[in-house]
Amino acid sequence: MQAPPADPEGDTGASVRVDRWLLAVRAFKTRPLAQAACRSGKVSIDGRTAAPDRPVHRSELVAIRTPLGERRLRVVELGVRRVSPAEARLLYSDETPPATATAPAEHLAGLRERGAGRPTKRDRRATDRLRER
């Protein structure tokens, strides 16, 4: 019996490393960033923390914690190359719950309206309180 022919992209169709899949769906800009997120425990597959070399299969749920919140992506197709955003959206279905309007916008704490001038001491203290949480 012969082995199946090698795929030029390295994808056998059964599974792909999670760090390569995260790069393909454009969750991270580079593969080392995806690997670092996996090593620091910010990526989980079906509720279990994932190492960068863990294989990901179709229909698994990949959760990614980012500074802007948590993203939940259901694997639809396997990909190993970084592709255009339109093609990347075909590789997953986004199951991220909608953000609530009452959630604090911590990522906007340091932003000010254009032309608002220099922050006052009171503004700086309010920003520091938000960042300490």
DSSP file (Angstrom, degrees, kcal/mol; ACC not computed):
  #  RESIDUE AA STRUCTURE BP1 BP2  ACC     N-H-->O    O-->H-N    N-H-->O    O-->H-N    TCO  KAPPA ALPHA  PHI   PSI    X-CA   Y-CA   Z-CA
    1    1 A M              0   0    0      0, 0.0     2,-0.3     0, 0.0     0, 0.0   0.000 360.0 360.0 360.0 134.2    0.0    0.0    0.0
    2    2 A Q        -     0   0    0      1,-0.1     0, 0.0     3,-0.0     0, 0.0  -0.656 360.0-112.1 -95.4 150.7    1.3    3.4   -0.9
    3    3 A A        -     0   0    0     -2,-0.3     3,-0.1     1,-0.1    -1,-0.1  -0.471  44.9 -94.0 -73.1 150.4    1.1    6.5    1.2
    4    4 A P        -     0   0    0      0, 0.0    -1,-0.1     0, 0.0     3,-0.1  -0.306  53.5 -87.6 -62.3 151.3   -1.2    9.3   -0.1
    5    5 A P        -     0   0    0      0, 0.0     2,-0.2     0, 0.0    -3,-0.0  -0.296  50.0-102.4 -61.4 144.4    0.6   11.9   -2.2
    6    6 A A        -     0   0    0     -3,-0.1     6,-0.1     1,-0.1     5,-0.0  -0.462  29.5-127.4 -71.6 136.0    2.0   14.8   -0.2
    7    7 A D    >   -     0   0    0     -2,-0.2     3,-1.6     1,-0.1    -1,-0.1  -0.680  13.8-132.4 -80.3 134.4    0.0   18.0   -0.3
    8    8 A P  T 3  S+     0   0    0      0, 0.0    -1,-0.1     0, 0.0    -2,-0.0   0.779 108.3  49.8 -61.0 -25.3    2.2   21.0   -1.3
    9    9 A E  T 3  S-     0   0    0      2,-0.2     3,-0.1    72,-0.0    -3,-0.0   0.536 114.7-116.4 -89.2  -6.4    0.7   23.0    1.6
   10   10 A G  S <  S+     0   0    0     -3,-1.6     2,-0.6     1,-0.2    -4,-0.0   0.583  71.6 134.2  84.0  10.1    1.4   20.2    4.1
   11   11 A D        -     0   0    0      1,-0.1    -1,-0.2     5,-0.1    -2,-0.2  -0.848  34.2-175.7 -99.0 116.1   -2.3   19.7    4.8
   12   12 A T        -     0   0    0     -2,-0.6    -1,-0.1     3,-0.5     4,-0.1   0.580  47.1-115.1 -84.3 -10.1   -3.4   16.0    4.9
   13   13 A G  S    S+     0   0    0      2,-0.3     3,-0.1    64,-0.0    65,-0.1   0.160 100.2  81.0  98.7 -18.7   -7.0   17.0    5.3
   14   14 A A  S    S-     0   0    0      1,-0.3    44,-0.4    43,-0.1     2,-0.3   0.894 103.1 -18.5 -88.7 -44.3   -7.4   15.5    8.8
   15   15 A S        -     0   0    0     42,-0.1    -3,-0.5    63,-0.0    -2,-0.3  -0.980  49.6-153.3-158.6 165.5   -5.9   18.1   11.0
   16   16 A V  E     -A   56   0A   0     40,-1.4    40,-3.0    -2,-0.3    -5,-0.1  -0.979  39.4 -92.6-141.3 148.9   -3.6   21.2   11.1
   17   17 A R  E  >  -A   55   0A   0     -2,-0.3     4,-2.1    38,-0.2     3,-0.2  -0.378  35.8-127.4 -59.7 141.7   -1.5   22.6   13.9
   18   18 A V  H  > S+     0   0    0     36,-2.1     4,-2.6    33,-0.3     5,-0.2   0.866 107.5  55.2 -65.0 -35.9   -3.5   25.2   15.8
   19   19 A D  H  > S+     0   0    0     33,-1.6     4,-1.4     1,-0.2    -1,-0.2   0.877 110.0  46.6 -66.0 -35.0   -0.8   27.9   15.4
   20   20 A R  H  > S+     0   0    0     32,-0.3     4,-2.2    -3,-0.2    -2,-0.2   0.881 112.5  49.9 -71.3 -38.1   -0.9   27.5   11.6
   21   21 A W  H  X S+     0   0    0     -4,-2.1     4,-2.3     2,-0.2    -2,-0.2   0.911 108.1  52.9 -67.0 -41.2   -4.7   27.5   11.6
   22   22 A L  H  <>S+     0   0    0     -4,-2.6     5,-2.4     1,-0.2     6,-0.9   0.865 110.7  48.2 -62.1 -35.4   -4.8   30.7   13.7
   23   23 A L  H ><5S+     0   0    0     -4,-1.4     3,-1.2    -5,-0.2    -1,-0.2   0.910 109.6  52.8 -68.1 -42.0   -2.4   32.3   11.2
   24   24 A A  H 3<5S+     0   0    0     -4,-2.2    59,-0.9    55,-0.3    -2,-0.2   0.867 110.2  46.5 -63.2 -37.5   -4.5   31.2    8.2
   25   25 A V  T 3<5S-     0   0    0     -4,-2.3    -1,-0.3    54,-0.1    -2,-0.2   0.391 114.1-119.0 -88.1   5.8   -7.7   32.7    9.7
   26   26 A R  T < 5S+     0   0    0     -3,-1.2    -3,-0.2    -5,-0.2    -2,-0.1   0.787  71.7 135.8  65.4  31.0   -5.9   35.9   10.4
   27   27 A A  S   <S+     0   0    0     -5,-2.4     2,-0.3    -6,-0.2    -4,-0.2   0.793  77.6  26.3 -74.3 -28.2   -6.4   35.8   14.2
   28   28 A F  S    S-     0   0    0     -6,-0.9    -2,-0.2     1,-0.1    -1,-0.1  -0.953  75.9-132.5-132.7 153.4   -2.7   36.7   14.6
   29   29 A K  S    S+     0   0    0     -2,-0.3     2,-0.3     1,-0.1    -1,-0.1   0.843  89.5  20.1 -75.9 -34.1   -0.4   38.7   12.3
   30   30 A T  S  > S-     0   0    0      1,-0.1     4,-1.5    -4,-0.0     5,-0.1  -0.914  74.9-118.4-133.7 161.3    2.5   36.2   12.5
   31   31 A R  H  > S+     0   0    0     -2,-0.3     4,-2.6     1,-0.2     5,-0.2   0.886 113.0  56.9 -67.8 -39.2    3.0   32.6   13.4
   32   32 A P  H  > S+     0   0    0      0, 0.0     4,-2.3     0, 0.0    -1,-0.2   0.866 106.1  51.6 -60.2 -33.0    5.3   33.4   16.4
   33   33 A L  H  > S+     0   0    0      2,-0.2     4,-2.0     1,-0.2    -2,-0.2   0.895 110.2  48.6 -67.5 -38.9    2.5   35.6   17.8
   34   34 A A  H  X S+     0   0    0     -4,-1.5     4,-1.9     2,-0.2    -1,-0.2   0.903 112.0  49.1 -66.0 -40.8    0.1   32.7   17.5
   35   35 A Q  H  X S+     0   0    0     -4,-2.6     4,-2.6     2,-0.2    -2,-0.2   0.908 110.1  51.0 -64.6 -42.1    2.6   30.4   19.2
   36   36 A A  H  X S+     0   0    0     -4,-2.3     4,-1.9     1,-0.2    -1,-0.2   0.891 109.0  51.3 -63.4 -39.7    3.2   32.8   22.0
   37   37 A A  H  <>S+     0   0    0     -4,-2.0     5,-2.6     2,-0.2     6,-0.5   0.896 111.2  48.2 -64.5 -39.7   -0.5   33.1   22.6
   38   38 A C  H ><5S+     0   0    0     -4,-1.9     3,-1.4     1,-0.2     5,-0.3   0.933 111.5  49.5 -65.1 -45.5   -0.9   29.4   22.8
   39   39 A R  H 3<5S+     0   0    0     -4,-2.6    -1,-0.2     1,-0.3    -2,-0.2   0.825 108.8  53.0 -64.9 -31.3    2.1   29.0   25.2
   40   40 A S  T 3<5S-     0   0    0     -4,-1.9    -1,-0.3    -5,-0.2    -2,-0.2   0.390 118.7-109.1 -87.6   5.4    0.7   31.7   27.5
   41   41 A G  T < 5S+     0   0    0     -3,-1.4    -3,-0.2     9,-0.2    -2,-0.1   0.695  83.3 122.8  82.6  18.9   -2.7   30.0   27.8
   42   42 A K      < +     0   0    0     -5,-2.6    23,-2.6    -6,-0.2     2,-0.4   0.470  62.8  65.1 -92.9  -1.7   -4.7   32.4   25.7
   43   43 A V  E     +B   64   0B   0     -6,-0.5     7,-2.5    -5,-0.3     2,-0.4  -0.981  60.8 174.6-123.2 129.6   -5.9   29.8   23.2
   44   44 A S  E     -BC  63  49B   0     19,-2.5    19,-3.1    -2,-0.4     2,-0.5  -0.981  19.5-150.2-134.0 149.2   -8.2   26.9   24.1
   45   45 A I  E >  S-BC  62  48B   0      3,-3.0     3,-1.6    -2,-0.4    17,-0.2  -0.974  83.2 -17.5-120.5 120.0   -9.8   24.2   22.0
   46   46 A D  T 3  S-     0   0    0     15,-3.1    -1,-0.2    -2,-0.5    16,-0.1   0.868 131.5 -49.1  50.6  41.9  -13.1   22.8   23.2
   47   47 A G  T 3  S+     0   0    0     14,-0.3     2,-0.4     1,-0.2    -1,-0.3   0.408 117.5 106.4  86.1  -1.6  -12.4   24.2   26.7
   48   48 A R  E <  S-C   45   0B   0     -3,-1.6    -3,-3.0     1,-0.0    -1,-0.2  -0.927  77.6-107.5-114.3 135.7   -8.8   22.9   27.0
   49   49 A T  E     -C   44   0B   0     -2,-0.4     2,-0.4    -5,-0.3    -5,-0.3  -0.323  39.1-140.2 -58.7 137.4   -5.7   25.0   26.8
   50   50 A A        -     0   0    0     -7,-2.5    -7,-0.3   -12,-0.1    -9,-0.2  -0.872   4.9-143.9-111.1 133.1   -3.9   24.3   23.5
   51   51 A A    >   -     0   0    0     -2,-0.4     3,-1.8     1,-0.1   -33,-0.3  -0.510  36.4-106.0 -79.5 158.9   -0.2   24.1   22.9
   52   52 A P  T 3  S+     0   0    0      0, 0.0   -33,-1.6     0, 0.0   -32,-0.3   0.805 119.3  50.3 -59.8 -28.5    1.0   25.5   19.5
   53   53 A D  T 3  S+     0   0    0    -36,-0.2   -18,-0.0   -35,-0.1    -3,-0.0   0.396  80.2 120.6 -92.5   5.0    1.5   22.0   18.1
   54   54 A R    <   -     0   0    0     -3,-1.8   -36,-2.1   -37,-0.1     2,-0.2  -0.493  66.8-120.1 -69.8 132.8   -1.9   20.6   19.0
   55   55 A P  E     -A   17   0A   0      0, 0.0     2,-0.4     0, 0.0   -38,-0.2  -0.487  21.6-150.6 -73.9 143.5   -3.9   19.5   16.0
   56   56 A V  E     -A   16   0A   0    -40,-3.0   -40,-1.4    -2,-0.2     2,-0.2  -0.936  12.7-164.0-113.6 138.5   -7.2   21.2   15.3
   57   57 A H    >   -     0   0    0     -2,-0.4     3,-1.4   -42,-0.2    18,-0.2  -0.730  32.9 -76.9-118.0 165.1  -10.0   19.3   13.5
   58   58 A R  T 3  S+     0   0    0    -44,-0.4    18,-0.2    -2,-0.2    -1,-0.1  -0.292 113.2  21.8 -60.5 147.4  -13.1   20.4   11.8
   59   59 A S  T 3  S+     0   0    0     16,-2.9    -1,-0.2     1,-0.3     2,-0.2   0.462  89.6 131.6  72.2   7.8  -16.1   21.4   14.0
   60   60 A E    <   -     0   0    0     -3,-1.4    15,-2.7    15,-0.1     2,-0.6  -0.583  57.6-124.3 -84.2 153.8  -13.9   22.1   17.0
   61   61 A L  E     - D   0  74B   0     13,-0.2   -15,-3.1    -2,-0.2     2,-0.5  -0.881  22.1-163.9-102.4 120.2  -14.4   25.4   18.9
   62   62 A V  E     -BD  45  73B   0     11,-3.2    11,-3.1    -2,-0.6     2,-0.5  -0.912   3.2-163.3-106.0 121.8  -11.3   27.6   19.3
   63   63 A A  E     -BD  44  72B   0    -19,-3.1   -19,-2.5    -2,-0.5     2,-0.5  -0.908   4.7-170.4-107.8 132.3  -11.4   30.3   21.9
   64   64 A I  E     -BD  43  71B   0      7,-2.8     7,-2.8    -2,-0.5     2,-0.5  -0.984  11.9-149.0-125.5 122.9   -8.9   33.2   21.8
   65   65 A R  E     + D   0  70B   0    -23,-2.6     5,-0.2    -2,-0.5   -23,-0.0  -0.821  26.7 168.0 -92.2 125.4   -8.5   35.7   24.6
   66   66 A T  E >   - D   0  69B   0      3,-2.3     3,-1.7    -2,-0.5    -2,-0.0  -0.818  51.8-100.3-126.9 167.8   -7.4   39.1   23.3
   67   67 A P  T 3  S+     0   0    0      0, 0.0    40,-0.1     0, 0.0     3,-0.1   0.777 124.1  53.9 -59.6 -24.3   -7.2   42.6   24.9
   68   68 A L  T 3  S-     0   0    0      1,-0.3     2,-0.3    38,-0.1    39,-0.1   0.491 125.7 -83.9 -88.6  -3.3  -10.4   43.4   23.1
   69   69 A G  E <   -D   66   0B   0     -3,-1.7    -3,-2.3     2,-0.0     2,-0.4  -0.818  61.4 -43.0 131.1-172.1  -12.3   40.4   24.5
   70   70 A E  E     -D   65   0B   0     -2,-0.3     2,-0.4    -5,-0.2    -5,-0.2  -0.784  43.6-158.4 -99.5 137.1  -12.7   36.7   23.7
   71   71 A R  E     -D   64   0B   0     -7,-2.8    -7,-2.8    -2,-0.4     2,-0.5  -0.924   1.5-160.3-110.8 138.9  -13.3   35.4   20.2
   72   72 A R  E     -D   63   0B   0     -2,-0.4    23,-2.9    -9,-0.2     2,-0.5  -0.976  11.8-177.4-121.4 118.3  -14.9   32.0   19.6
   73   73 A L  E     -DE  62  94B   0    -11,-3.1   -11,-3.2    -2,-0.5     2,-0.5  -0.964  17.0-148.9-121.5 126.7  -14.3   30.4   16.2
   74   74 A R  E     -DE  61  93B   0     19,-2.9    19,-2.1    -2,-0.5     2,-0.4  -0.824  28.0-120.2 -92.0 127.3  -15.8   27.1   15.0
   75   75 A V  E     + E   0  92B   0    -15,-2.7   -16,-2.9    -2,-0.5    17,-0.2  -0.548  42.4 161.8 -72.5 120.2  -13.4   25.3   12.6
   76   76 A V        +     0   0    0     15,-2.4     2,-0.3    -2,-0.4    16,-0.2   0.792  68.4   8.7-101.9 -47.7  -15.2   24.9    9.2
   77   77 A E  S    S-     0   0    0     14,-1.8    -1,-0.4   -20,-0.1     2,-0.4  -0.921  74.8-118.4-132.4 158.2  -12.2   24.2    7.0
   78   78 A L        +     0   0    0     -2,-0.3     2,-0.3    -3,-0.1   -67,-0.1  -0.818  34.7 171.1 -98.9 136.6   -8.5   23.6    7.6
   79   79 A G        -     0   0    0     -2,-0.4   -55,-0.3     1,-0.1   -54,-0.1  -0.990  23.1-174.8-142.9 149.7   -6.0   26.0    6.2
   80   80 A V        +     0   0    0     -2,-0.3     2,-0.3   -56,-0.1    -1,-0.1   0.523  66.0  71.1-121.2 -11.9   -2.3   26.4    6.7
   81   81 A R  S    S-     0   0    0    -57,-0.1     2,-0.5   -58,-0.1   -72,-0.0  -0.813  85.4-109.6-108.9 149.1   -1.5   29.5    4.7
   82   82 A R        +     0   0    0     -2,-0.3     2,-0.2   -57,-0.1   -58,-0.2  -0.643  49.2 179.5 -72.4 122.9   -2.4   33.1    5.5
   83   83 A V        -     0   0    0    -59,-0.9     5,-0.0    -2,-0.5    -4,-0.0  -0.594  34.8 -66.6-119.6 179.2   -5.0   34.1    2.9
   84   84 A S     >  -     0   0    0     -2,-0.2     4,-2.6     1,-0.1     5,-0.2  -0.240  50.5-109.0 -64.0 157.0   -7.0   37.1    2.1
   85   85 A P  H  > S+     0   0    0      0, 0.0     4,-1.8     0, 0.0     5,-0.1   0.871 119.3  53.7 -56.9 -37.8   -9.6   38.2    4.7
   86   86 A A  H  4 S+     0   0    0      1,-0.2     4,-0.4     2,-0.2    -2,-0.0   0.915 113.0  42.4 -64.9 -41.9  -12.5   37.1    2.5
   87   87 A E  H >4 S+     0   0    0      1,-0.2     3,-1.0     2,-0.2     4,-0.4   0.850 110.0  58.3 -71.6 -33.9  -11.0   33.6    2.1
   88   88 A A  H >< S+     0   0    0     -4,-2.6     3,-1.7     1,-0.2     4,-0.4   0.865  97.2  61.1 -64.6 -35.8  -10.1   33.4    5.8
   89   89 A R  G >< S+     0   0    0     -4,-1.8     3,-0.5     1,-0.3    -1,-0.2   0.715  96.6  61.3 -65.6 -18.9  -13.8   33.9    6.7
   90   90 A L  G <  S+     0   0    0     -3,-1.0    -1,-0.3    -4,-0.4    -2,-0.2   0.638  94.5  63.7 -78.8 -14.2  -14.6   30.7    4.9
   91   91 A L  G <  S+     0   0    0     -3,-1.7   -15,-2.4    -4,-0.4   -14,-1.8   0.619 111.5  21.7 -85.8 -13.2  -12.4   28.7    7.2
   92   92 A Y  E <   -E   75   0B   0     -3,-0.5     2,-0.5    -4,-0.4   -17,-0.2  -0.954  63.9-131.7-146.7 162.8  -14.4   29.4   10.4
   93   93 A S  E     -E   74   0B   0    -19,-2.1   -19,-2.9    -2,-0.3     2,-0.6  -0.994  32.0-127.4-117.5 129.7  -17.8   30.4   11.7
   94   94 A D  E     +E   73   0B   0     -2,-0.5   -21,-0.2   -21,-0.2    -2,-0.0  -0.640  32.8 169.8 -81.5 116.5  -17.7   33.2   14.3
   95   95 A E        +     0   0    0    -23,-2.9   -22,-0.2    -2,-0.6    -1,-0.1   0.012  26.1 140.9-113.0  25.1  -19.6   32.2   17.5
   96   96 A T        -     0   0    0    -24,-0.4   -25,-0.1     1,-0.1     3,-0.1  -0.521  56.5-118.2 -68.5 128.4  -18.4   35.1   19.6
   97   97 A P        -     0   0    0      0, 0.0    -1,-0.1     0, 0.0   -27,-0.1  -0.392  37.4 -96.0 -66.5 147.5  -21.3   36.3   21.8
   98   98 A P        -     0   0    0      0, 0.0     2,-0.1     0, 0.0    -3,-0.0  -0.330  43.2-105.7 -63.7 144.7  -22.3   39.9   21.1
   99   99 A A        -     0   0    0     -3,-0.1     2,-0.2     1,-0.1   -30,-0.0  -0.434  33.3-120.6 -70.3 142.7  -20.7   42.5   23.3
  100  100 A T    >   -     0   0    0     -2,-0.1     3,-0.9     1,-0.1    -1,-0.1  -0.593   9.7-132.3 -84.4 148.1  -23.0   44.0   26.0
  101  101 A A  T 3  S+     0   0    0     -2,-0.2    -1,-0.1     1,-0.2    -2,-0.0   0.720 105.2  56.6 -71.8 -21.0  -23.5   47.8   25.9
  102  102 A T  T 3  S+     0   0    0      2,-0.1    -1,-0.2     3,-0.0     3,-0.1   0.559  79.7 109.3 -89.2  -7.7  -22.9   48.0   29.7
  103  103 A A  S <  S-     0   0    0     -3,-0.9     2,-0.1     1,-0.1    -4,-0.0  -0.457  80.1-107.4 -68.3 137.9  -19.4   46.4   29.5
  104  104 A P        -     0   0    0      0, 0.0     2,-1.6     0, 0.0     3,-0.2  -0.424  19.6-132.4 -68.6 139.5  -16.7   48.9   30.2
  105  105 A A    >   +     0   0    0      1,-0.2     3,-1.5    -2,-0.1     4,-0.1  -0.579  39.3 163.5 -90.4  74.0  -14.7   49.9   27.2
  106  106 A E  G >  S+     0   0    0     -2,-1.6     3,-1.6     1,-0.3     4,-0.3   0.824  70.5  61.4 -64.5 -31.8  -11.2   49.4   28.8
  107  107 A H  G 3  S+     0   0    0      1,-0.3    -1,-0.3    -3,-0.2     3,-0.2   0.677 104.2  50.6 -70.4 -13.6   -9.5   49.4   25.5
  108  108 A L  G X  S+     0   0    0     -3,-1.5     3,-1.2     1,-0.1    -1,-0.3   0.319  79.3 103.9-100.1   6.7  -10.8   52.9   24.9
  109  109 A A  T <  S+     0   0    0     -3,-1.6    -1,-0.1     1,-0.3    -2,-0.1   0.849  83.0  43.2 -60.7 -37.2   -9.6   54.3   28.3
  110  110 A G  T 3  S+     0   0    0     -4,-0.3     2,-0.3    -3,-0.2    -1,-0.3   0.502  93.6 100.7 -88.9  -2.7   -6.6   56.1   26.8
  111  111 A L    <   -     0   0    0     -3,-1.2     2,-0.3    -4,-0.0    -3,-0.0  -0.638  48.4-175.7 -88.6 139.4   -8.4   57.6   23.8
  112  112 A R        -     0   0    0     -2,-0.3     2,-0.1     7,-0.0     3,-0.1  -0.902  35.0 -92.5-126.6 157.4   -9.6   61.2   23.8
  113  113 A E    >   -     0   0    0     -2,-0.3     3,-2.0     1,-0.1     4,-0.2  -0.409  53.9 -94.4 -67.0 144.9  -11.6   63.1   21.3
  114  114 A R  T 3  S+     0   0    0      1,-0.3    -1,-0.1     2,-0.1     0, 0.0  -0.390 111.4  17.0 -62.3 131.3   -9.6   65.0   18.8
  115  115 A G  T 3  S+     0   0    0     -2,-0.1    -1,-0.3    -3,-0.1     3,-0.1   0.520  84.8 123.0  85.6   5.5   -9.0   68.6   20.0
  116  116 A A    <   -     0   0    0     -3,-2.0    -2,-0.1     1,-0.2     2,-0.1   0.612  66.6-137.1 -76.4  -9.6  -10.0   67.9   23.6
  117  117 A G        -     0   0    0     -4,-0.2    -1,-0.2    -5,-0.1     3,-0.1  -0.292  44.4 -20.7  87.0-172.9   -6.6   69.2   24.7
  118  118 A R  S    S-     0   0    0      1,-0.1     2,-0.0    -3,-0.1     0, 0.0  -0.465  76.0-103.6 -73.9 140.9   -4.2   67.8   27.3
  119  119 A P        -     0   0    0      0, 0.0    -1,-0.1     0, 0.0     2,-0.1  -0.357  34.2-129.2 -65.1 143.1   -5.7   65.5   29.9
  120  120 A T     >  -     0   0    0      1,-0.1     4,-2.3    -3,-0.1     5,-0.2  -0.332  27.9-101.6 -81.5 172.3   -6.3   66.9   33.4
  121  121 A K  H  > S+     0   0    0      1,-0.2     4,-2.2     2,-0.2     5,-0.2   0.880 125.6  53.2 -61.7 -38.1   -5.1   65.3   36.5
  122  122 A R  H  > S+     0   0    0      2,-0.2     4,-2.1     1,-0.2    -1,-0.2   0.909 108.4  49.5 -64.3 -42.7   -8.6   64.0   37.1
  123  123 A D  H  > S+     0   0    0      1,-0.2     4,-2.3     2,-0.2    -2,-0.2   0.910 110.1  51.0 -61.9 -43.1   -8.7   62.5   33.6
  124  124 A R  H  X S+     0   0    0     -4,-2.3     4,-2.5     1,-0.2    -2,-0.2   0.900 109.6  49.7 -63.6 -41.1   -5.3   60.8   34.2
  125  125 A R  H  X S+     0   0    0     -4,-2.2     4,-2.2     2,-0.2    -1,-0.2   0.890 109.9  51.0 -65.5 -39.0   -6.5   59.3   37.5
  126  126 A A  H  X S+     0   0    0     -4,-2.1     4,-1.8     2,-0.2    -2,-0.2   0.905 111.0  48.7 -64.5 -40.2   -9.6   58.0   35.9
  127  127 A T  H  X S+     0   0    0     -4,-2.3     4,-2.0     1,-0.2    -2,-0.2   0.911 110.1  51.5 -64.5 -42.6   -7.6   56.4   33.2
  128  128 A D  H  X S+     0   0    0     -4,-2.5     4,-1.6     1,-0.2    -2,-0.2   0.889 107.3  53.3 -61.7 -39.5   -5.2   54.8   35.7
  129  129 A R  H  X S+     0   0    0     -4,-2.2     4,-0.7     1,-0.2    -1,-0.2   0.901 109.4  48.6 -62.9 -40.6   -8.2   53.4   37.6
  130  130 A L  H >< S+     0   0    0     -4,-1.8     3,-0.6     1,-0.2    -1,-0.2   0.884 111.5  49.1 -66.0 -38.8   -9.5   51.7   34.5
  131  131 A R  H 3< S+     0   0    0     -4,-2.0    -1,-0.2     1,-0.2    -2,-0.2   0.774 103.2  61.2 -74.6 -24.8   -6.1   50.2   33.6
  132  132 A E  H 3<        0   0    0     -4,-1.6    -1,-0.2     1,-0.2    -2,-0.2   0.718 360.0 360.0 -73.9 -20.7   -5.5   48.8   37.1
  133  133 A R    <<        0   0    0     -4,-0.7    -1,-0.2    -3,-0.6    -2,-0.1   0.491 360.0 360.0 -67.4 360.0   -8.6   46.5   36.9
